[in-house]
Amino acid sequence: MKEKEIQKKIIEYLNRNGAYNVKSIVTNRSGSPDVICCFKGLFIALEVKTEKGVVSKLQEYHQKEIIKSGGIALIVKSVDEVKALIESLKDKE
């Protein structure tokens, strides 16, 4: 499956579960996460990759900065990984 298709499925899932989300297309920061969302007041950044996808140093940097700032930043390769995250956050209600 292509990265774009994985992103689409993730966004559809987030929409169904009440998460505000934005798909980054062009930003003023190279290496910014592909999908940024807010769920239950939490900032979540998702870098989407295929099974063979490689994370760049710049993407790793942004992920570390988001985590350091108190957000959640993940590199995901499937909608199932996002489902697991969202379900774990639902359980904290």
Phi and psi restraints in degrees (range 20) as a CNS / XPLOR table:
assign (resid 1 and name C) (resid 2 and name N)
       (resid 2 and name CA) (resid 2 and name C) 1.0 -77.4 20.0 2
assign (resid 2 and name N) (resid 2 and name CA)
       (resid 2 and name C) (resid 3 and name N) 1.0 155.4 20.0 2
assign (resid 2 and name C) (resid 3 and name N)
       (resid 3 and name CA) (resid 3 and name C) 1.0 -56.1 20.0 2
assign (resid 3 and name N) (resid 3 and name CA)
       (resid 3 and name C) (resid 4 and name N) 1.0 -42.8 20.0 2
assign (resid 3 and name C) (resid 4 and name N)
       (resid 4 and name CA) (resid 4 and name C) 1.0 -59.8 20.0 2
assign (resid 4 and name N) (resid 4 and name CA)
       (resid 4 and name C) (resid 5 and name N) 1.0 -38.3 20.0 2
assign (resid 4 and name C) (resid 5 and name N)
       (resid 5 and name CA) (resid 5 and name C) 1.0 -69.7 20.0 2
assign (resid 5 and name N) (resid 5 and name CA)
       (resid 5 and name C) (resid 6 and name N) 1.0 -39.0 20.0 2
assign (resid 5 and name C) (resid 6 and name N)
       (resid 6 and name CA) (resid 6 and name C) 1.0 -63.3 20.0 2
assign (resid 6 and name N) (resid 6 and name CA)
       (resid 6 and name C) (resid 7 and name N) 1.0 -44.7 20.0 2
assign (resid 6 and name C) (resid 7 and name N)
       (resid 7 and name CA) (resid 7 and name C) 1.0 -58.4 20.0 2
assign (resid 7 and name N) (resid 7 and name CA)
       (resid 7 and name C) (resid 8 and name N) 1.0 -44.2 20.0 2
assign (resid 7 and name C) (resid 8 and name N)
       (resid 8 and name CA) (resid 8 and name C) 1.0 -60.2 20.0 2
assign (resid 8 and name N) (resid 8 and name CA)
       (resid 8 and name C) (resid 9 and name N) 1.0 -44.7 20.0 2
assign (resid 8 and name C) (resid 9 and name N)
       (resid 9 and name CA) (resid 9 and name C) 1.0 -65.4 20.0 2
assign (resid 9 and name N) (resid 9 and name CA)
       (resid 9 and name C) (resid 10 and name N) 1.0 -38.5 20.0 2
assign (resid 9 and name C) (resid 10 and name N)
       (resid 10 and name CA) (resid 10 and name C) 1.0 -64.0 20.0 2
assign (resid 10 and name N) (resid 10 and name CA)
       (resid 10 and name C) (resid 11 and name N) 1.0 -46.2 20.0 2
assign (resid 10 and name C) (resid 11 and name N)
       (resid 11 and name CA) (resid 11 and name C) 1.0 -62.7 20.0 2
assign (resid 11 and name N) (resid 11 and name CA)
       (resid 11 and name C) (resid 12 and name N) 1.0 -42.2 20.0 2
assign (resid 11 and name C) (resid 12 and name N)
       (resid 12 and name CA) (resid 12 and name C) 1.0 -60.5 20.0 2
assign (resid 12 and name N) (resid 12 and name CA)
       (resid 12 and name C) (resid 13 and name N) 1.0 -43.3 20.0 2
assign (resid 12 and name C) (resid 13 and name N)
       (resid 13 and name CA) (resid 13 and name C) 1.0 -63.1 20.0 2
assign (resid 13 and name N) (resid 13 and name CA)
       (resid 13 and name C) (resid 14 and name N) 1.0 -47.2 20.0 2
assign (resid 13 and name C) (resid 14 and name N)
       (resid 14 and name CA) (resid 14 and name C) 1.0 -59.3 20.0 2
assign (resid 14 and name N) (resid 14 and name CA)
       (resid 14 and name C) (resid 15 and name N) 1.0 -42.8 20.0 2
assign (resid 14 and name C) (resid 15 and name N)
       (resid 15 and name CA) (resid 15 and name C) 1.0 -60.8 20.0 2
assign (resid 15 and name N) (resid 15 and name CA)
       (resid 15 and name C) (resid 16 and name N) 1.0 -42.2 20.0 2
assign (resid 15 and name C) (resid 16 and name N)
       (resid 16 and name CA) (resid 16 and name C) 1.0 -66.1 20.0 2
assign (resid 16 and name N) (resid 16 and name CA)
       (resid 16 and name C) (resid 17 and name N) 1.0 -22.3 20.0 2
assign (resid 16 and name C) (resid 17 and name N)
       (resid 17 and name CA) (resid 17 and name C) 1.0 -107.4 20.0 2
assign (resid 17 and name N) (resid 17 and name CA)
       (resid 17 and name C) (resid 18 and name N) 1.0 16.3 20.0 2
assign (resid 17 and name C) (resid 18 and name N)
       (resid 18 and name CA) (resid 18 and name C) 1.0 75.9 20.0 2
assign (resid 18 and name N) (resid 18 and name CA)
       (resid 18 and name C) (resid 19 and name N) 1.0 21.2 20.0 2
assign (resid 18 and name C) (resid 19 and name N)
       (resid 19 and name CA) (resid 19 and name C) 1.0 -92.9 20.0 2
assign (resid 19 and name N) (resid 19 and name CA)
       (resid 19 and name C) (resid 20 and name N) 1.0 128.9 20.0 2
assign (resid 19 and name C) (resid 20 and name N)
       (resid 20 and name CA) (resid 20 and name C) 1.0 -71.0 20.0 2
assign (resid 20 and name N) (resid 20 and name CA)
       (resid 20 and name C) (resid 21 and name N) 1.0 133.2 20.0 2
assign (resid 20 and name C) (resid 21 and name N)
       (resid 21 and name CA) (resid 21 and name C) 1.0 -147.9 20.0 2
assign (resid 21 and name N) (resid 21 and name CA)
       (resid 21 and name C) (resid 22 and name N) 1.0 153.5 20.0 2
assign (resid 21 and name C) (resid 22 and name N)
       (resid 22 and name CA) (resid 22 and name C) 1.0 -133.6 20.0 2
assign (resid 22 and name N) (resid 22 and name CA)
       (resid 22 and name C) (resid 23 and name N) 1.0 133.0 20.0 2
assign (resid 22 and name C) (resid 23 and name N)
       (resid 23 and name CA) (resid 23 and name C) 1.0 -92.9 20.0 2
assign (resid 23 and name N) (resid 23 and name CA)
       (resid 23 and name C) (resid 24 and name N) 1.0 118.0 20.0 2
assign (resid 23 and name C) (resid 24 and name N)
       (resid 24 and name CA) (resid 24 and name C) 1.0 -73.4 20.0 2
assign (resid 24 and name N) (resid 24 and name CA)
       (resid 24 and name C) (resid 25 and name N) 1.0 125.1 20.0 2
assign (resid 24 and name C) (resid 25 and name N)
       (resid 25 and name CA) (resid 25 and name C) 1.0 -107.2 20.0 2
assign (resid 25 and name N) (resid 25 and name CA)
       (resid 25 and name C) (resid 26 and name N) 1.0 -61.1 20.0 2
assign (resid 25 and name C) (resid 26 and name N)
       (resid 26 and name CA) (resid 26 and name C) 1.0 -133.1 20.0 2
assign (resid 26 and name N) (resid 26 and name CA)
       (resid 26 and name C) (resid 27 and name N) 1.0 127.2 20.0 2
assign (resid 26 and name C) (resid 27 and name N)
       (resid 27 and name CA) (resid 27 and name C) 1.0 -125.0 20.0 2
assign (resid 27 and name N) (resid 27 and name CA)
       (resid 27 and name C) (resid 28 and name N) 1.0 173.6 20.0 2
assign (resid 27 and name C) (resid 28 and name N)
       (resid 28 and name CA) (resid 28 and name C) 1.0 -88.4 20.0 2
assign (resid 28 and name N) (resid 28 and name CA)
       (resid 28 and name C) (resid 29 and name N) 1.0 6.4 20.0 2
assign (resid 28 and name C) (resid 29 and name N)
       (resid 29 and name CA) (resid 29 and name C) 1.0 -128.9 20.0 2
assign (resid 29 and name N) (resid 29 and name CA)
       (resid 29 and name C) (resid 30 and name N) 1.0 111.3 20.0 2
assign (resid 29 and name C) (resid 30 and name N)
       (resid 30 and name CA) (resid 30 and name C) 1.0 -62.9 20.0 2
assign (resid 30 and name N) (resid 30 and name CA)
       (resid 30 and name C) (resid 31 and name N) 1.0 143.8 20.0 2
assign (resid 30 and name C) (resid 31 and name N)
       (resid 31 and name CA) (resid 31 and name C) 1.0 85.4 20.0 2
assign (resid 31 and name N) (resid 31 and name CA)
       (resid 31 and name C) (resid 32 and name N) 1.0 2.8 20.0 2
assign (resid 31 and name C) (resid 32 and name N)
       (resid 32 and name CA) (resid 32 and name C) 1.0 -64.1 20.0 2
assign (resid 32 and name N) (resid 32 and name CA)
       (resid 32 and name C) (resid 33 and name N) 1.0 149.9 20.0 2
assign (resid 32 and name C) (resid 33 and name N)
       (resid 33 and name CA) (resid 33 and name C) 1.0 -60.5 20.0 2
assign (resid 33 and name N) (resid 33 and name CA)
       (resid 33 and name C) (resid 34 and name N) 1.0 153.7 20.0 2
assign (resid 33 and name C) (resid 34 and name N)
       (resid 34 and name CA) (resid 34 and name C) 1.0 -70.0 20.0 2
assign (resid 34 and name N) (resid 34 and name CA)
       (resid 34 and name C) (resid 35 and name N) 1.0 -40.5 20.0 2
assign (resid 34 and name C) (resid 35 and name N)
       (resid 35 and name CA) (resid 35 and name C) 1.0 -129.8 20.0 2
assign (resid 35 and name N) (resid 35 and name CA)
       (resid 35 and name C) (resid 36 and name N) 1.0 129.7 20.0 2
assign (resid 35 and name C) (resid 36 and name N)
       (resid 36 and name CA) (resid 36 and name C) 1.0 -118.8 20.0 2
assign (resid 36 and name N) (resid 36 and name CA)
       (resid 36 and name C) (resid 37 and name N) 1.0 133.0 20.0 2
assign (resid 36 and name C) (resid 37 and name N)
       (resid 37 and name CA) (resid 37 and name C) 1.0 -145.0 20.0 2
assign (resid 37 and name N) (resid 37 and name CA)
       (resid 37 and name C) (resid 38 and name N) 1.0 167.2 20.0 2
assign (resid 37 and name C) (resid 38 and name N)
       (resid 38 and name CA) (resid 38 and name C) 1.0 -127.0 20.0 2
assign (resid 38 and name N) (resid 38 and name CA)
       (resid 38 and name C) (resid 39 and name N) 1.0 125.0 20.0 2
assign (resid 38 and name C) (resid 39 and name N)
       (resid 39 and name CA) (resid 39 and name C) 1.0 -136.6 20.0 2
assign (resid 39 and name N) (resid 39 and name CA)
       (resid 39 and name C) (resid 40 and name N) 1.0 122.1 20.0 2
assign (resid 39 and name C) (resid 40 and name N)
       (resid 40 and name CA) (resid 40 and name C) 1.0 55.0 20.0 2
assign (resid 40 and name N) (resid 40 and name CA)
       (resid 40 and name C) (resid 41 and name N) 1.0 36.5 20.0 2
assign (resid 40 and name C) (resid 41 and name N)
       (resid 41 and name CA) (resid 41 and name C) 1.0 80.1 20.0 2
assign (resid 41 and name N) (resid 41 and name CA)
       (resid 41 and name C) (resid 42 and name N) 1.0 5.5 20.0 2
assign (resid 41 and name C) (resid 42 and name N)
       (resid 42 and name CA) (resid 42 and name C) 1.0 -102.0 20.0 2
assign (resid 42 and name N) (resid 42 and name CA)
       (resid 42 and name C) (resid 43 and name N) 1.0 136.0 20.0 2
assign (resid 42 and name C) (resid 43 and name N)
       (resid 43 and name CA) (resid 43 and name C) 1.0 -83.1 20.0 2
assign (resid 43 and name N) (resid 43 and name CA)
       (resid 43 and name C) (resid 44 and name N) 1.0 124.6 20.0 2
assign (resid 43 and name C) (resid 44 and name N)
       (resid 44 and name CA) (resid 44 and name C) 1.0 -128.7 20.0 2
assign (resid 44 and name N) (resid 44 and name CA)
       (resid 44 and name C) (resid 45 and name N) 1.0 129.2 20.0 2
assign (resid 44 and name C) (resid 45 and name N)
       (resid 45 and name CA) (resid 45 and name C) 1.0 -119.7 20.0 2
assign (resid 45 and name N) (resid 45 and name CA)
       (resid 45 and name C) (resid 46 and name N) 1.0 130.2 20.0 2
assign (resid 45 and name C) (resid 46 and name N)
       (resid 46 and name CA) (resid 46 and name C) 1.0 -121.2 20.0 2
assign (resid 46 and name N) (resid 46 and name CA)
       (resid 46 and name C) (resid 47 and name N) 1.0 122.7 20.0 2
assign (resid 46 and name C) (resid 47 and name N)
       (resid 47 and name CA) (resid 47 and name C) 1.0 -99.1 20.0 2
assign (resid 47 and name N) (resid 47 and name CA)
       (resid 47 and name C) (resid 48 and name N) 1.0 116.2 20.0 2
assign (resid 47 and name C) (resid 48 and name N)
       (resid 48 and name CA) (resid 48 and name C) 1.0 -97.1 20.0 2
assign (resid 48 and name N) (resid 48 and name CA)
       (resid 48 and name C) (resid 49 and name N) 1.0 131.4 20.0 2
assign (resid 48 and name C) (resid 49 and name N)
       (resid 49 and name CA) (resid 49 and name C) 1.0 -134.0 20.0 2
assign (resid 49 and name N) (resid 49 and name CA)
       (resid 49 and name C) (resid 50 and name N) 1.0 156.1 20.0 2
assign (resid 49 and name C) (resid 50 and name N)
       (resid 50 and name CA) (resid 50 and name C) 1.0 -81.0 20.0 2
assign (resid 50 and name N) (resid 50 and name CA)
       (resid 50 and name C) (resid 51 and name N) 1.0 175.0 20.0 2
assign (resid 50 and name C) (resid 51 and name N)
       (resid 51 and name CA) (resid 51 and name C) 1.0 -57.3 20.0 2
assign (resid 51 and name N) (resid 51 and name CA)
       (resid 51 and name C) (resid 52 and name N) 1.0 -32.2 20.0 2
assign (resid 51 and name C) (resid 52 and name N)
       (resid 52 and name CA) (resid 52 and name C) 1.0 -98.1 20.0 2
assign (resid 52 and name N) (resid 52 and name CA)
       (resid 52 and name C) (resid 53 and name N) 1.0 0.5 20.0 2
assign (resid 52 and name C) (resid 53 and name N)
       (resid 53 and name CA) (resid 53 and name C) 1.0 -67.1 20.0 2
assign (resid 53 and name N) (resid 53 and name CA)
       (resid 53 and name C) (resid 54 and name N) 1.0 148.5 20.0 2
assign (resid 53 and name C) (resid 54 and name N)
       (resid 54 and name CA) (resid 54 and name C) 1.0 -117.6 20.0 2
assign (resid 54 and name N) (resid 54 and name CA)
       (resid 54 and name C) (resid 55 and name N) 1.0 133.7 20.0 2
assign (resid 54 and name C) (resid 55 and name N)
       (resid 55 and name CA) (resid 55 and name C) 1.0 -84.8 20.0 2
assign (resid 55 and name N) (resid 55 and name CA)
       (resid 55 and name C) (resid 56 and name N) 1.0 131.0 20.0 2
assign (resid 55 and name C) (resid 56 and name N)
       (resid 56 and name CA) (resid 56 and name C) 1.0 -80.2 20.0 2
assign (resid 56 and name N) (resid 56 and name CA)
       (resid 56 and name C) (resid 57 and name N) 1.0 162.8 20.0 2
assign (resid 56 and name C) (resid 57 and name N)
       (resid 57 and name CA) (resid 57 and name C) 1.0 -59.5 20.0 2
assign (resid 57 and name N) (resid 57 and name CA)
       (resid 57 and name C) (resid 58 and name N) 1.0 -39.2 20.0 2
assign (resid 57 and name C) (resid 58 and name N)
       (resid 58 and name CA) (resid 58 and name C) 1.0 -66.1 20.0 2
assign (resid 58 and name N) (resid 58 and name CA)
       (resid 58 and name C) (resid 59 and name N) 1.0 -39.3 20.0 2
assign (resid 58 and name C) (resid 59 and name N)
       (resid 59 and name CA) (resid 59 and name C) 1.0 -65.2 20.0 2
assign (resid 59 and name N) (resid 59 and name CA)
       (resid 59 and name C) (resid 60 and name N) 1.0 -40.8 20.0 2
assign (resid 59 and name C) (resid 60 and name N)
       (resid 60 and name CA) (resid 60 and name C) 1.0 -61.3 20.0 2
assign (resid 60 and name N) (resid 60 and name CA)
       (resid 60 and name C) (resid 61 and name N) 1.0 -42.1 20.0 2
assign (resid 60 and name C) (resid 61 and name N)
       (resid 61 and name CA) (resid 61 and name C) 1.0 -58.8 20.0 2
assign (resid 61 and name N) (resid 61 and name CA)
       (resid 61 and name C) (resid 62 and name N) 1.0 -49.5 20.0 2
assign (resid 61 and name C) (resid 62 and name N)
       (resid 62 and name CA) (resid 62 and name C) 1.0 -62.3 20.0 2
assign (resid 62 and name N) (resid 62 and name CA)
       (resid 62 and name C) (resid 63 and name N) 1.0 -39.5 20.0 2
assign (resid 62 and name C) (resid 63 and name N)
       (resid 63 and name CA) (resid 63 and name C) 1.0 -60.4 20.0 2
assign (resid 63 and name N) (resid 63 and name CA)
       (resid 63 and name C) (resid 64 and name N) 1.0 -46.2 20.0 2
assign (resid 63 and name C) (resid 64 and name N)
       (resid 64 and name CA) (resid 64 and name C) 1.0 -63.5 20.0 2
assign (resid 64 and name N) (resid 64 and name CA)
       (resid 64 and name C) (resid 65 and name N) 1.0 -39.5 20.0 2
assign (resid 64 and name C) (resid 65 and name N)
       (resid 65 and name CA) (resid 65 and name C) 1.0 -66.3 20.0 2
assign (resid 65 and name N) (resid 65 and name CA)
       (resid 65 and name C) (resid 66 and name N) 1.0 -38.9 20.0 2
assign (resid 65 and name C) (resid 66 and name N)
       (resid 66 and name CA) (resid 66 and name C) 1.0 -65.0 20.0 2
assign (resid 66 and name N) (resid 66 and name CA)
       (resid 66 and name C) (resid 67 and name N) 1.0 -45.4 20.0 2
assign (resid 66 and name C) (resid 67 and name N)
       (resid 67 and name CA) (resid 67 and name C) 1.0 -62.8 20.0 2
assign (resid 67 and name N) (resid 67 and name CA)
       (resid 67 and name C) (resid 68 and name N) 1.0 -43.8 20.0 2
assign (resid 67 and name C) (resid 68 and name N)
       (resid 68 and name CA) (resid 68 and name C) 1.0 -60.2 20.0 2
assign (resid 68 and name N) (resid 68 and name CA)
       (resid 68 and name C) (resid 69 and name N) 1.0 -30.3 20.0 2
assign (resid 68 and name C) (resid 69 and name N)
       (resid 69 and name CA) (resid 69 and name C) 1.0 -85.5 20.0 2
assign (resid 69 and name N) (resid 69 and name CA)
       (resid 69 and name C) (resid 70 and name N) 1.0 0.3 20.0 2
assign (resid 69 and name C) (resid 70 and name N)
       (resid 70 and name CA) (resid 70 and name C) 1.0 98.6 20.0 2
assign (resid 70 and name N) (resid 70 and name CA)
       (resid 70 and name C) (resid 71 and name N) 1.0 3.5 20.0 2
assign (resid 70 and name C) (resid 71 and name N)
       (resid 71 and name CA) (resid 71 and name C) 1.0 -90.6 20.0 2
assign (resid 71 and name N) (resid 71 and name CA)
       (resid 71 and name C) (resid 72 and name N) 1.0 176.4 20.0 2
assign (resid 71 and name C) (resid 72 and name N)
       (resid 72 and name CA) (resid 72 and name C) 1.0 -106.6 20.0 2
assign (resid 72 and name N) (resid 72 and name CA)
       (resid 72 and name C) (resid 73 and name N) 1.0 128.1 20.0 2
assign (resid 72 and name C) (resid 73 and name N)
       (resid 73 and name CA) (resid 73 and name C) 1.0 -133.3 20.0 2
assign (resid 73 and name N) (resid 73 and name CA)
       (resid 73 and name C) (resid 74 and name N) 1.0 125.4 20.0 2
assign (resid 73 and name C) (resid 74 and name N)
       (resid 74 and name CA) (resid 74 and name C) 1.0 -132.9 20.0 2
assign (resid 74 and name N) (resid 74 and name CA)
       (resid 74 and name C) (resid 75 and name N) 1.0 151.3 20.0 2
assign (resid 74 and name C) (resid 75 and name N)
       (resid 75 and name CA) (resid 75 and name C) 1.0 -102.9 20.0 2
assign (resid 75 and name N) (resid 75 and name CA)
       (resid 75 and name C) (resid 76 and name N) 1.0 120.6 20.0 2
assign (resid 75 and name C) (resid 76 and name N)
       (resid 76 and name CA) (resid 76 and name C) 1.0 -122.4 20.0 2
assign (resid 76 and name N) (resid 76 and name CA)
       (resid 76 and name C) (resid 77 and name N) 1.0 148.4 20.0 2
assign (resid 76 and name C) (resid 77 and name N)
       (resid 77 and name CA) (resid 77 and name C) 1.0 -119.4 20.0 2
assign (resid 77 and name N) (resid 77 and name CA)
       (resid 77 and name C) (resid 78 and name N) 1.0 1.9 20.0 2
assign (resid 77 and name C) (resid 78 and name N)
       (resid 78 and name CA) (resid 78 and name C) 1.0 -159.0 20.0 2
assign (resid 78 and name N) (resid 78 and name CA)
       (resid 78 and name C) (resid 79 and name N) 1.0 161.3 20.0 2
assign (resid 78 and name C) (resid 79 and name N)
       (resid 79 and name CA) (resid 79 and name C) 1.0 -67.9 20.0 2
assign (resid 79 and name N) (resid 79 and name CA)
       (resid 79 and name C) (resid 80 and name N) 1.0 -27.1 20.0 2
assign (resid 79 and name C) (resid 80 and name N)
       (resid 80 and name CA) (resid 80 and name C) 1.0 -61.5 20.0 2
assign (resid 80 and name N) (resid 80 and name CA)
       (resid 80 and name C) (resid 81 and name N) 1.0 -35.5 20.0 2
assign (resid 80 and name C) (resid 81 and name N)
       (resid 81 and name CA) (resid 81 and name C) 1.0 -65.7 20.0 2
assign (resid 81 and name N) (resid 81 and name CA)
       (resid 81 and name C) (resid 82 and name N) 1.0 -38.5 20.0 2
assign (resid 81 and name C) (resid 82 and name N)
       (resid 82 and name CA) (resid 82 and name C) 1.0 -69.8 20.0 2
assign (resid 82 and name N) (resid 82 and name CA)
       (resid 82 and name C) (resid 83 and name N) 1.0 -41.1 20.0 2
assign (resid 82 and name C) (resid 83 and name N)
       (resid 83 and name CA) (resid 83 and name C) 1.0 -58.1 20.0 2
assign (resid 83 and name N) (resid 83 and name CA)
       (resid 83 and name C) (resid 84 and name N) 1.0 -44.0 20.0 2
assign (resid 83 and name C) (resid 84 and name N)
       (resid 84 and name CA) (resid 84 and name C) 1.0 -60.5 20.0 2
assign (resid 84 and name N) (resid 84 and name CA)
       (resid 84 and name C) (resid 85 and name N) 1.0 -42.8 20.0 2
assign (resid 84 and name C) (resid 85 and name N)
       (resid 85 and name CA) (resid 85 and name C) 1.0 -62.5 20.0 2
assign (resid 85 and name N) (resid 85 and name CA)
       (resid 85 and name C) (resid 86 and name N) 1.0 -52.2 20.0 2
assign (resid 85 and name C) (resid 86 and name N)
       (resid 86 and name CA) (resid 86 and name C) 1.0 -62.2 20.0 2
assign (resid 86 and name N) (resid 86 and name CA)
       (resid 86 and name C) (resid 87 and name N) 1.0 -41.9 20.0 2
assign (resid 86 and name C) (resid 87 and name N)
       (resid 87 and name CA) (resid 87 and name C) 1.0 -62.9 20.0 2
assign (resid 87 and name N) (resid 87 and name CA)
       (resid 87 and name C) (resid 88 and name N) 1.0 -39.2 20.0 2
assign (resid 87 and name C) (resid 88 and name N)
       (resid 88 and name CA) (resid 88 and name C) 1.0 -65.7 20.0 2
assign (resid 88 and name N) (resid 88 and name CA)
       (resid 88 and name C) (resid 89 and name N) 1.0 -33.4 20.0 2
assign (resid 88 and name C) (resid 89 and name N)
       (resid 89 and name CA) (resid 89 and name C) 1.0 -75.6 20.0 2
assign (resid 89 and name N) (resid 89 and name CA)
       (resid 89 and name C) (resid 90 and name N) 1.0 -32.2 20.0 2
assign (resid 89 and name C) (resid 90 and name N)
       (resid 90 and name CA) (resid 90 and name C) 1.0 -64.8 20.0 2
assign (resid 90 and name N) (resid 90 and name CA)
       (resid 90 and name C) (resid 91 and name N) 1.0 -36.8 20.0 2
assign (resid 90 and name C) (resid 91 and name N)
       (resid 91 and name CA) (resid 91 and name C) 1.0 -64.8 20.0 2
assign (resid 91 and name N) (resid 91 and name CA)
       (resid 91 and name C) (resid 92 and name N) 1.0 -17.7 20.0 2
assign (resid 91 and name C) (resid 92 and name N)
       (resid 92 and name CA) (resid 92 and name C) 1.0 -87.6 20.0 2
assign (resid 92 and name N) (resid 92 and name CA)
       (resid 92 and name C) (resid 93 and name N) 1.0 11.0 20.0 2
